[in-house]
Amino acid sequence: MKPKVRKIYRSIIALLTIPFILTGCSDREKCDIDGLHVHKYVGTNNRGTVTNYYNSEDKYIGYHYEDGSYKAFHYERTDEYIPITKEDESFYKTMYEQALFNGKDNWDYLFNIMKAKKDYLEYEYEYSNEDGTFYDWHRDKNHYWNTGKVRVNHYRFCGHRLTYKNGKWVNERSPFVDDIRDIIDEYPYFELDCYKVVHKDYKFKKKELANLKVSDVSEFKKPDLDNSELYSNSK
């Protein structure tokens, strides 16, 4: 069972997805629409705009998420909505609870994530205190205590699919891939921070670190950022 695709109707009245924390606001807007429906919500951050559909009458819906640092994302209700059936209701409830959005409807946003998440280098350094000698990582290539060990940090991305099993929608996560287009057909739903970081280590002489660049050492596959089309390499 899948939710039916329907034309979006505009109301005659002005109506206004790593873990997420959902914060539904108590500021509710009047809604005179008859029958079951989901409202279109729109949110924007430095990656672009995301549209979504929620079975809610709140003016704003907010999510807190981790993307390098603790961040917040707020959707605002618009005057567009989709009529739904009782069978569709649980699907949109799951989308709401799992903080997911439709990736194909928001491809520009996903592409901007891939553009922003660039590989970078970290350098191992050694330090000592009364408890012993320890090793950690930082991004200062000129630090005196660097050991010469370097790691490439590489971003991979994942999507989700909702499968109807035993009377409910089950959220299944995709494998992590280098390019979102490799999985978006099979896993079309996404979280706001749909990535993880993987590493590969290398060893150099300390004097070689000053001029070292990611492109000198990285063996990871890169997403196709020269072509922003959704189906440039999707099946």
LODRENTOR-780272 format. One record per residue (C-alpha): x, y, z; residue number from 1; residue in three letters. Coordinates in steps of 0.2 Angstrom, whole numbers. Each point is the difference from the previous one (the first is absolute). Example, Ala and Ser with C-alpha at 12.3 -4.5 7.8 and 13.67 -1.06 7.14 Angstrom:
<recs>
<rec><xx>62</xx><yy>-22</yy><zz>39</zz><pos>1</pos><code>ALA</code></rec>
<rec><xx>6</xx><yy>17</yy><zz>-3</zz><pos>2</pos><code>SER</code></rec>
</recs>
This chain:
<recs>
<rec><xx>0</xx><yy>0</yy><zz>0</zz><pos>1</pos><code>MET</code></rec>
<rec><xx>7</xx><yy>17</yy><zz>-5</zz><pos>2</pos><code>LYS</code></rec>
<rec><xx>-7</xx><yy>17</yy><zz>2</zz><pos>3</pos><code>PRO</code></rec>
<rec><xx>-9</xx><yy>6</yy><zz>-16</zz><pos>4</pos><code>LYS</code></rec>
<rec><xx>7</xx><yy>15</yy><zz>-10</zz><pos>5</pos><code>VAL</code></rec>
<rec><xx>-12</xx><yy>14</yy><zz>0</zz><pos>6</pos><code>ARG</code></rec>
<rec><xx>-1</xx><yy>18</yy><zz>-7</zz><pos>7</pos><code>LYS</code></rec>
<rec><xx>4</xx><yy>13</yy><zz>13</zz><pos>8</pos><code>ILE</code></rec>
<rec><xx>-14</xx><yy>11</yy><zz>3</zz><pos>9</pos><code>TYR</code></rec>
<rec><xx>1</xx><yy>18</yy><zz>6</zz><pos>10</pos><code>ARG</code></rec>
<rec><xx>-11</xx><yy>5</yy><zz>15</zz><pos>11</pos><code>SER</code></rec>
<rec><xx>-12</xx><yy>14</yy><zz>-3</zz><pos>12</pos><code>ILE</code></rec>
<rec><xx>5</xx><yy>6</yy><zz>18</zz><pos>13</pos><code>ILE</code></rec>
<rec><xx>17</xx><yy>6</yy><zz>4</zz><pos>14</pos><code>ALA</code></rec>
<rec><xx>8</xx><yy>-14</yy><zz>10</zz><pos>15</pos><code>LEU</code></rec>
<rec><xx>16</xx><yy>0</yy><zz>5</zz><pos>16</pos><code>LEU</code></rec>
<rec><xx>74</xx><yy>-81</yy><zz>14</zz><pos>17</pos><code>THR</code></rec>
<rec><xx>44</xx><yy>-15</yy><zz>20</zz><pos>18</pos><code>ILE</code></rec>
<rec><xx>-24</xx><yy>7</yy><zz>11</zz><pos>19</pos><code>PRO</code></rec>
<rec><xx>-13</xx><yy>13</yy><zz>-1</zz><pos>20</pos><code>PHE</code></rec>
<rec><xx>-10</xx><yy>9</yy><zz>13</zz><pos>21</pos><code>ILE</code></rec>
<rec><xx>-17</xx><yy>5</yy><zz>-6</zz><pos>22</pos><code>LEU</code></rec>
<rec><xx>-8</xx><yy>16</yy><zz>7</zz><pos>23</pos><code>THR</code></rec>
<rec><xx>-17</xx><yy>3</yy><zz>-6</zz><pos>24</pos><code>GLY</code></rec>
<rec><xx>-5</xx><yy>18</yy><zz>5</zz><pos>25</pos><code>CYS</code></rec>
<rec><xx>-16</xx><yy>4</yy><zz>9</zz><pos>26</pos><code>SER</code></rec>
<rec><xx>-3</xx><yy>15</yy><zz>-12</zz><pos>27</pos><code>ASP</code></rec>
<rec><xx>-14</xx><yy>-8</yy><zz>-10</zz><pos>28</pos><code>ARG</code></rec>
<rec><xx>-9</xx><yy>8</yy><zz>-15</zz><pos>29</pos><code>GLU</code></rec>
<rec><xx>-18</xx><yy>0</yy><zz>-4</zz><pos>30</pos><code>LYS</code></rec>
<rec><xx>-4</xx><yy>-13</yy><zz>-13</zz><pos>31</pos><code>CYS</code></rec>
<rec><xx>-17</xx><yy>-1</yy><zz>-9</zz><pos>32</pos><code>ASP</code></rec>
<rec><xx>4</xx><yy>-14</yy><zz>-12</zz><pos>33</pos><code>ILE</code></rec>
<rec><xx>-12</xx><yy>-15</yy><zz>1</zz><pos>34</pos><code>ASP</code></rec>
<rec><xx>6</xx><yy>-18</yy><zz>0</zz><pos>35</pos><code>GLY</code></rec>
<rec><xx>17</xx><yy>-8</yy><zz>3</zz><pos>36</pos><code>LEU</code></rec>
<rec><xx>15</xx><yy>10</yy><zz>-7</zz><pos>37</pos><code>HIS</code></rec>
<rec><xx>18</xx><yy>4</yy><zz>2</zz><pos>38</pos><code>VAL</code></rec>
<rec><xx>7</xx><yy>18</yy><zz>0</zz><pos>39</pos><code>HIS</code></rec>
<rec><xx>15</xx><yy>5</yy><zz>-10</zz><pos>40</pos><code>LYS</code></rec>
<rec><xx>14</xx><yy>6</yy><zz>10</zz><pos>41</pos><code>TYR</code></rec>
<rec><xx>16</xx><yy>10</yy><zz>-5</zz><pos>42</pos><code>VAL</code></rec>
<rec><xx>16</xx><yy>2</yy><zz>9</zz><pos>43</pos><code>GLY</code></rec>
<rec><xx>17</xx><yy>8</yy><zz>-5</zz><pos>44</pos><code>THR</code></rec>
<rec><xx>18</xx><yy>0</yy><zz>7</zz><pos>45</pos><code>ASN</code></rec>
<rec><xx>17</xx><yy>2</yy><zz>-8</zz><pos>46</pos><code>ASN</code></rec>
<rec><xx>-2</xx><yy>-15</yy><zz>-11</zz><pos>47</pos><code>ARG</code></rec>
<rec><xx>-16</xx><yy>6</yy><zz>-8</zz><pos>48</pos><code>GLY</code></rec>
<rec><xx>-19</xx><yy>-3</yy><zz>1</zz><pos>49</pos><code>THR</code></rec>
<rec><xx>-9</xx><yy>-16</yy><zz>5</zz><pos>50</pos><code>VAL</code></rec>
<rec><xx>-18</xx><yy>-3</yy><zz>-3</zz><pos>51</pos><code>THR</code></rec>
<rec><xx>-10</xx><yy>-13</yy><zz>10</zz><pos>52</pos><code>ASN</code></rec>
<rec><xx>-18</xx><yy>-5</yy><zz>4</zz><pos>53</pos><code>TYR</code></rec>
<rec><xx>-6</xx><yy>-3</yy><zz>18</zz><pos>54</pos><code>TYR</code></rec>
<rec><xx>-17</xx><yy>-4</yy><zz>7</zz><pos>55</pos><code>ASN</code></rec>
<rec><xx>1</xx><yy>14</yy><zz>12</zz><pos>56</pos><code>SER</code></rec>
<rec><xx>-8</xx><yy>17</yy><zz>3</zz><pos>57</pos><code>GLU</code></rec>
<rec><xx>15</xx><yy>8</yy><zz>8</zz><pos>58</pos><code>ASP</code></rec>
<rec><xx>7</xx><yy>16</yy><zz>-8</zz><pos>59</pos><code>LYS</code></rec>
<rec><xx>18</xx><yy>-6</yy><zz>3</zz><pos>60</pos><code>TYR</code></rec>
<rec><xx>8</xx><yy>-17</yy><zz>2</zz><pos>61</pos><code>ILE</code></rec>
<rec><xx>17</xx><yy>-1</yy><zz>6</zz><pos>62</pos><code>GLY</code></rec>
<rec><xx>14</xx><yy>-13</yy><zz>0</zz><pos>63</pos><code>TYR</code></rec>
<rec><xx>16</xx><yy>0</yy><zz>10</zz><pos>64</pos><code>HIS</code></rec>
<rec><xx>14</xx><yy>-10</yy><zz>-8</zz><pos>65</pos><code>TYR</code></rec>
<rec><xx>19</xx><yy>-2</yy><zz>0</zz><pos>66</pos><code>GLU</code></rec>
<rec><xx>10</xx><yy>6</yy><zz>-15</zz><pos>67</pos><code>ASP</code></rec>
<rec><xx>17</xx><yy>4</yy><zz>6</zz><pos>68</pos><code>GLY</code></rec>
<rec><xx>-8</xx><yy>9</yy><zz>14</zz><pos>69</pos><code>SER</code></rec>
<rec><xx>-17</xx><yy>1</yy><zz>8</zz><pos>70</pos><code>TYR</code></rec>
<rec><xx>-12</xx><yy>8</yy><zz>-12</zz><pos>71</pos><code>LYS</code></rec>
<rec><xx>-19</xx><yy>4</yy><zz>-2</zz><pos>72</pos><code>ALA</code></rec>
<rec><xx>-11</xx><yy>-1</yy><zz>-16</zz><pos>73</pos><code>PHE</code></rec>
<rec><xx>-17</xx><yy>7</yy><zz>0</zz><pos>74</pos><code>HIS</code></rec>
<rec><xx>-14</xx><yy>-3</yy><zz>-13</zz><pos>75</pos><code>TYR</code></rec>
<rec><xx>-14</xx><yy>13</yy><zz>-2</zz><pos>76</pos><code>GLU</code></rec>
<rec><xx>-17</xx><yy>-5</yy><zz>-6</zz><pos>77</pos><code>ARG</code></rec>
<rec><xx>-6</xx><yy>7</yy><zz>-17</zz><pos>78</pos><code>THR</code></rec>
<rec><xx>-17</xx><yy>2</yy><zz>-8</zz><pos>79</pos><code>ASP</code></rec>
<rec><xx>2</xx><yy>-16</yy><zz>-10</zz><pos>80</pos><code>GLU</code></rec>
<rec><xx>-6</xx><yy>-18</yy><zz>5</zz><pos>81</pos><code>TYR</code></rec>
<rec><xx>-3</xx><yy>-17</yy><zz>-6</zz><pos>82</pos><code>ILE</code></rec>
<rec><xx>-16</xx><yy>-10</yy><zz>3</zz><pos>83</pos><code>PRO</code></rec>
<rec><xx>3</xx><yy>-17</yy><zz>7</zz><pos>84</pos><code>ILE</code></rec>
<rec><xx>-9</xx><yy>-16</yy><zz>4</zz><pos>85</pos><code>THR</code></rec>
<rec><xx>0</xx><yy>-9</yy><zz>17</zz><pos>86</pos><code>LYS</code></rec>
<rec><xx>12</xx><yy>-12</yy><zz>-8</zz><pos>87</pos><code>GLU</code></rec>
<rec><xx>12</xx><yy>13</yy><zz>-4</zz><pos>88</pos><code>ASP</code></rec>
<rec><xx>0</xx><yy>8</yy><zz>18</zz><pos>89</pos><code>GLU</code></rec>
<rec><xx>12</xx><yy>-12</yy><zz>8</zz><pos>90</pos><code>SER</code></rec>
<rec><xx>13</xx><yy>3</yy><zz>-14</zz><pos>91</pos><code>PHE</code></rec>
<rec><xx>0</xx><yy>18</yy><zz>3</zz><pos>92</pos><code>TYR</code></rec>
<rec><xx>0</xx><yy>-3</yy><zz>19</zz><pos>93</pos><code>LYS</code></rec>
<rec><xx>16</xx><yy>-11</yy><zz>-2</zz><pos>94</pos><code>THR</code></rec>
<rec><xx>8</xx><yy>14</yy><zz>-11</zz><pos>95</pos><code>MET</code></rec>
<rec><xx>-3</xx><yy>12</yy><zz>14</zz><pos>96</pos><code>TYR</code></rec>
<rec><xx>6</xx><yy>-11</yy><zz>14</zz><pos>97</pos><code>GLU</code></rec>
<rec><xx>16</xx><yy>-5</yy><zz>-10</zz><pos>98</pos><code>GLN</code></rec>
<rec><xx>4</xx><yy>18</yy><zz>-5</zz><pos>99</pos><code>ALA</code></rec>
<rec><xx>1</xx><yy>-5</yy><zz>-19</zz><pos>100</pos><code>LEU</code></rec>
<rec><xx>-3</xx><yy>9</yy><zz>-16</zz><pos>101</pos><code>PHE</code></rec>
<rec><xx>-2</xx><yy>-5</yy><zz>-18</zz><pos>102</pos><code>ASN</code></rec>
<rec><xx>18</xx><yy>1</yy><zz>-8</zz><pos>103</pos><code>GLY</code></rec>
<rec><xx>-6</xx><yy>2</yy><zz>-18</zz><pos>104</pos><code>LYS</code></rec>
<rec><xx>-11</xx><yy>14</yy><zz>5</zz><pos>105</pos><code>ASP</code></rec>
<rec><xx>15</xx><yy>9</yy><zz>8</zz><pos>106</pos><code>ASN</code></rec>
<rec><xx>14</xx><yy>-6</yy><zz>-11</zz><pos>107</pos><code>TRP</code></rec>
<rec><xx>8</xx><yy>18</yy><zz>0</zz><pos>108</pos><code>ASP</code></rec>
<rec><xx>2</xx><yy>-1</yy><zz>19</zz><pos>109</pos><code>TYR</code></rec>
<rec><xx>8</xx><yy>-18</yy><zz>-1</zz><pos>110</pos><code>LEU</code></rec>
<rec><xx>12</xx><yy>6</yy><zz>-13</zz><pos>111</pos><code>PHE</code></rec>
<rec><xx>5</xx><yy>15</yy><zz>10</zz><pos>112</pos><code>ASN</code></rec>
<rec><xx>4</xx><yy>-12</yy><zz>15</zz><pos>113</pos><code>ILE</code></rec>
<rec><xx>11</xx><yy>-11</yy><zz>-11</zz><pos>114</pos><code>MET</code></rec>
<rec><xx>9</xx><yy>16</yy><zz>-6</zz><pos>115</pos><code>LYS</code></rec>
<rec><xx>3</xx><yy>6</yy><zz>17</zz><pos>116</pos><code>ALA</code></rec>
<rec><xx>6</xx><yy>-16</yy><zz>8</zz><pos>117</pos><code>LYS</code></rec>
<rec><xx>18</xx><yy>0</yy><zz>-8</zz><pos>118</pos><code>LYS</code></rec>
<rec><xx>13</xx><yy>-12</yy><zz>5</zz><pos>119</pos><code>ASP</code></rec>
<rec><xx>13</xx><yy>7</yy><zz>13</zz><pos>120</pos><code>TYR</code></rec>
<rec><xx>16</xx><yy>-5</yy><zz>8</zz><pos>121</pos><code>LEU</code></rec>
<rec><xx>4</xx><yy>-2</yy><zz>19</zz><pos>122</pos><code>GLU</code></rec>
<rec><xx>17</xx><yy>-3</yy><zz>8</zz><pos>123</pos><code>TYR</code></rec>
<rec><xx>4</xx><yy>-11</yy><zz>14</zz><pos>124</pos><code>GLU</code></rec>
<rec><xx>9</xx><yy>8</yy><zz>15</zz><pos>125</pos><code>TYR</code></rec>
<rec><xx>8</xx><yy>-7</yy><zz>15</zz><pos>126</pos><code>GLU</code></rec>
<rec><xx>-1</xx><yy>8</yy><zz>18</zz><pos>127</pos><code>TYR</code></rec>
<rec><xx>4</xx><yy>-6</yy><zz>17</zz><pos>128</pos><code>SER</code></rec>
<rec><xx>-5</xx><yy>4</yy><zz>18</zz><pos>129</pos><code>ASN</code></rec>
<rec><xx>1</xx><yy>-9</yy><zz>17</zz><pos>130</pos><code>GLU</code></rec>
<rec><xx>-11</xx><yy>-14</yy><zz>-6</zz><pos>131</pos><code>ASP</code></rec>
<rec><xx>11</xx><yy>-5</yy><zz>-15</zz><pos>132</pos><code>GLY</code></rec>
<rec><xx>2</xx><yy>4</yy><zz>-19</zz><pos>133</pos><code>THR</code></rec>
<rec><xx>-16</xx><yy>2</yy><zz>-11</zz><pos>134</pos><code>PHE</code></rec>
<rec><xx>-4</xx><yy>3</yy><zz>-18</zz><pos>135</pos><code>TYR</code></rec>
<rec><xx>-14</xx><yy>10</yy><zz>-8</zz><pos>136</pos><code>ASP</code></rec>
<rec><xx>-4</xx><yy>9</yy><zz>-16</zz><pos>137</pos><code>TRP</code></rec>
<rec><xx>-2</xx><yy>18</yy><zz>-5</zz><pos>138</pos><code>HIS</code></rec>
<rec><xx>1</xx><yy>11</yy><zz>-16</zz><pos>139</pos><code>ARG</code></rec>
<rec><xx>16</xx><yy>9</yy><zz>3</zz><pos>140</pos><code>ASP</code></rec>
<rec><xx>13</xx><yy>-6</yy><zz>-12</zz><pos>141</pos><code>LYS</code></rec>
<rec><xx>14</xx><yy>10</yy><zz>8</zz><pos>142</pos><code>ASN</code></rec>
<rec><xx>-2</xx><yy>-5</yy><zz>18</zz><pos>143</pos><code>HIS</code></rec>
<rec><xx>16</xx><yy>-4</yy><zz>8</zz><pos>144</pos><code>TYR</code></rec>
<rec><xx>-6</xx><yy>-17</yy><zz>8</zz><pos>145</pos><code>TRP</code></rec>
<rec><xx>-7</xx><yy>-7</yy><zz>-17</zz><pos>146</pos><code>ASN</code></rec>
<rec><xx>6</xx><yy>-18</yy><zz>-2</zz><pos>147</pos><code>THR</code></rec>
<rec><xx>-1</xx><yy>0</yy><zz>-19</zz><pos>148</pos><code>GLY</code></rec>
<rec><xx>-15</xx><yy>-11</yy><zz>0</zz><pos>149</pos><code>LYS</code></rec>
<rec><xx>-14</xx><yy>7</yy><zz>-11</zz><pos>150</pos><code>VAL</code></rec>
<rec><xx>-18</xx><yy>-5</yy><zz>-3</zz><pos>151</pos><code>ARG</code></rec>
<rec><xx>-12</xx><yy>5</yy><zz>-14</zz><pos>152</pos><code>VAL</code></rec>
<rec><xx>-18</xx><yy>3</yy><zz>6</zz><pos>153</pos><code>ASN</code></rec>
<rec><xx>-12</xx><yy>-4</yy><zz>-13</zz><pos>154</pos><code>HIS</code></rec>
<rec><xx>-19</xx><yy>2</yy><zz>0</zz><pos>155</pos><code>TYR</code></rec>
<rec><xx>-13</xx><yy>-13</yy><zz>-5</zz><pos>156</pos><code>ARG</code></rec>
<rec><xx>-18</xx><yy>2</yy><zz>-1</zz><pos>157</pos><code>PHE</code></rec>
<rec><xx>-16</xx><yy>-10</yy><zz>3</zz><pos>158</pos><code>CYS</code></rec>
<rec><xx>-18</xx><yy>0</yy><zz>-4</zz><pos>159</pos><code>GLY</code></rec>
<rec><xx>-16</xx><yy>-9</yy><zz>7</zz><pos>160</pos><code>HIS</code></rec>
<rec><xx>-14</xx><yy>-10</yy><zz>-7</zz><pos>161</pos><code>ARG</code></rec>
<rec><xx>-17</xx><yy>-3</yy><zz>9</zz><pos>162</pos><code>LEU</code></rec>
<rec><xx>-7</xx><yy>-17</yy><zz>-3</zz><pos>163</pos><code>THR</code></rec>
<rec><xx>-17</xx><yy>-6</yy><zz>6</zz><pos>164</pos><code>TYR</code></rec>
<rec><xx>1</xx><yy>-15</yy><zz>11</zz><pos>165</pos><code>LYS</code></rec>
<rec><xx>-12</xx><yy>-8</yy><zz>12</zz><pos>166</pos><code>ASN</code></rec>
<rec><xx>-11</xx><yy>15</yy><zz>0</zz><pos>167</pos><code>GLY</code></rec>
<rec><xx>13</xx><yy>13</yy><zz>2</zz><pos>168</pos><code>LYS</code></rec>
<rec><xx>13</xx><yy>10</yy><zz>-9</zz><pos>169</pos><code>TRP</code></rec>
<rec><xx>18</xx><yy>-6</yy><zz>3</zz><pos>170</pos><code>VAL</code></rec>
<rec><xx>14</xx><yy>12</yy><zz>-2</zz><pos>171</pos><code>ASN</code></rec>
<rec><xx>15</xx><yy>-9</yy><zz>-9</zz><pos>172</pos><code>GLU</code></rec>
<rec><xx>17</xx><yy>9</yy><zz>-2</zz><pos>173</pos><code>ARG</code></rec>
<rec><xx>10</xx><yy>-2</yy><zz>-16</zz><pos>174</pos><code>SER</code></rec>
<rec><xx>19</xx><yy>-4</yy><zz>-1</zz><pos>175</pos><code>PRO</code></rec>
<rec><xx>11</xx><yy>15</yy><zz>1</zz><pos>176</pos><code>PHE</code></rec>
<rec><xx>6</xx><yy>6</yy><zz>-17</zz><pos>177</pos><code>VAL</code></rec>
<rec><xx>11</xx><yy>13</yy><zz>-8</zz><pos>178</pos><code>ASP</code></rec>
<rec><xx>-13</xx><yy>8</yy><zz>-10</zz><pos>179</pos><code>ASP</code></rec>
<rec><xx>-19</xx><yy>1</yy><zz>5</zz><pos>180</pos><code>ILE</code></rec>
<rec><xx>-5</xx><yy>-3</yy><zz>-18</zz><pos>181</pos><code>ARG</code></rec>
<rec><xx>5</xx><yy>-18</yy><zz>2</zz><pos>182</pos><code>ASP</code></rec>
<rec><xx>-13</xx><yy>-4</yy><zz>13</zz><pos>183</pos><code>ILE</code></rec>
<rec><xx>-14</xx><yy>13</yy><zz>-2</zz><pos>184</pos><code>ILE</code></rec>
<rec><xx>-11</xx><yy>-10</yy><zz>-11</zz><pos>185</pos><code>ASP</code></rec>
<rec><xx>-1</xx><yy>-15</yy><zz>12</zz><pos>186</pos><code>GLU</code></rec>
<rec><xx>2</xx><yy>11</yy><zz>16</zz><pos>187</pos><code>TYR</code></rec>
<rec><xx>-9</xx><yy>16</yy><zz>-4</zz><pos>188</pos><code>PRO</code></rec>
<rec><xx>-2</xx><yy>8</yy><zz>17</zz><pos>189</pos><code>TYR</code></rec>
<rec><xx>13</xx><yy>9</yy><zz>10</zz><pos>190</pos><code>PHE</code></rec>
<rec><xx>5</xx><yy>8</yy><zz>16</zz><pos>191</pos><code>GLU</code></rec>
<rec><xx>7</xx><yy>18</yy><zz>1</zz><pos>192</pos><code>LEU</code></rec>
<rec><xx>18</xx><yy>-7</yy><zz>5</zz><pos>193</pos><code>ASP</code></rec>
<rec><xx>0</xx><yy>-15</yy><zz>-11</zz><pos>194</pos><code>CYS</code></rec>
<rec><xx>18</xx><yy>-5</yy><zz>1</zz><pos>195</pos><code>TYR</code></rec>
<rec><xx>14</xx><yy>-8</yy><zz>10</zz><pos>196</pos><code>LYS</code></rec>
<rec><xx>19</xx><yy>3</yy><zz>-1</zz><pos>197</pos><code>VAL</code></rec>
<rec><xx>12</xx><yy>-15</yy><zz>-4</zz><pos>198</pos><code>VAL</code></rec>
<rec><xx>19</xx><yy>1</yy><zz>2</zz><pos>199</pos><code>HIS</code></rec>
<rec><xx>16</xx><yy>-7</yy><zz>-9</zz><pos>200</pos><code>LYS</code></rec>
<rec><xx>17</xx><yy>2</yy><zz>8</zz><pos>201</pos><code>ASP</code></rec>
<rec><xx>17</xx><yy>4</yy><zz>-8</zz><pos>202</pos><code>TYR</code></rec>
<rec><xx>17</xx><yy>3</yy><zz>7</zz><pos>203</pos><code>LYS</code></rec>
<rec><xx>13</xx><yy>14</yy><zz>-5</zz><pos>204</pos><code>PHE</code></rec>
<rec><xx>15</xx><yy>8</yy><zz>6</zz><pos>205</pos><code>LYS</code></rec>
<rec><xx>-4</xx><yy>15</yy><zz>11</zz><pos>206</pos><code>LYS</code></rec>
<rec><xx>8</xx><yy>12</yy><zz>-12</zz><pos>207</pos><code>LYS</code></rec>
<rec><xx>-11</xx><yy>-6</yy><zz>-14</zz><pos>208</pos><code>GLU</code></rec>
<rec><xx>-16</xx><yy>6</yy><zz>9</zz><pos>209</pos><code>LEU</code></rec>
<rec><xx>1</xx><yy>18</yy><zz>-4</zz><pos>210</pos><code>ALA</code></rec>
<rec><xx>-4</xx><yy>-1</yy><zz>-19</zz><pos>211</pos><code>ASN</code></rec>
<rec><xx>-11</xx><yy>-16</yy><zz>1</zz><pos>212</pos><code>LEU</code></rec>
<rec><xx>-17</xx><yy>2</yy><zz>-8</zz><pos>213</pos><code>LYS</code></rec>
<rec><xx>-15</xx><yy>-12</yy><zz>1</zz><pos>214</pos><code>VAL</code></rec>
<rec><xx>1</xx><yy>-3</yy><zz>-19</zz><pos>215</pos><code>SER</code></rec>
<rec><xx>18</xx><yy>-6</yy><zz>3</zz><pos>216</pos><code>ASP</code></rec>
<rec><xx>-6</xx><yy>-15</yy><zz>10</zz><pos>217</pos><code>VAL</code></rec>
<rec><xx>-18</xx><yy>-3</yy><zz>-1</zz><pos>218</pos><code>SER</code></rec>
<rec><xx>-5</xx><yy>-17</yy><zz>-8</zz><pos>219</pos><code>GLU</code></rec>
<rec><xx>-19</xx><yy>3</yy><zz>3</zz><pos>220</pos><code>PHE</code></rec>
<rec><xx>-13</xx><yy>1</yy><zz>-14</zz><pos>221</pos><code>LYS</code></rec>
<rec><xx>-7</xx><yy>18</yy><zz>-1</zz><pos>222</pos><code>LYS</code></rec>
<rec><xx>-18</xx><yy>4</yy><zz>-5</zz><pos>223</pos><code>PRO</code></rec>
<rec><xx>-2</xx><yy>8</yy><zz>-17</zz><pos>224</pos><code>ASP</code></rec>
<rec><xx>-1</xx><yy>18</yy><zz>4</zz><pos>225</pos><code>LEU</code></rec>
<rec><xx>3</xx><yy>6</yy><zz>-17</zz><pos>226</pos><code>ASP</code></rec>
<rec><xx>-18</xx><yy>-6</yy><zz>-5</zz><pos>227</pos><code>ASN</code></rec>
<rec><xx>-14</xx><yy>6</yy><zz>12</zz><pos>228</pos><code>SER</code></rec>
<rec><xx>-14</xx><yy>-10</yy><zz>-9</zz><pos>229</pos><code>GLU</code></rec>
<rec><xx>-9</xx><yy>-12</yy><zz>10</zz><pos>230</pos><code>LEU</code></rec>
<rec><xx>1</xx><yy>-15</yy><zz>-12</zz><pos>231</pos><code>TYR</code></rec>
<rec><xx>18</xx><yy>3</yy><zz>-6</zz><pos>232</pos><code>SER</code></rec>
<rec><xx>5</xx><yy>-17</yy><zz>7</zz><pos>233</pos><code>ASN</code></rec>
<rec><xx>-16</xx><yy>-6</yy><zz>9</zz><pos>234</pos><code>SER</code></rec>
<rec><xx>-8</xx><yy>-16</yy><zz>-7</zz><pos>235</pos><code>LYS</code></rec>
</recs>
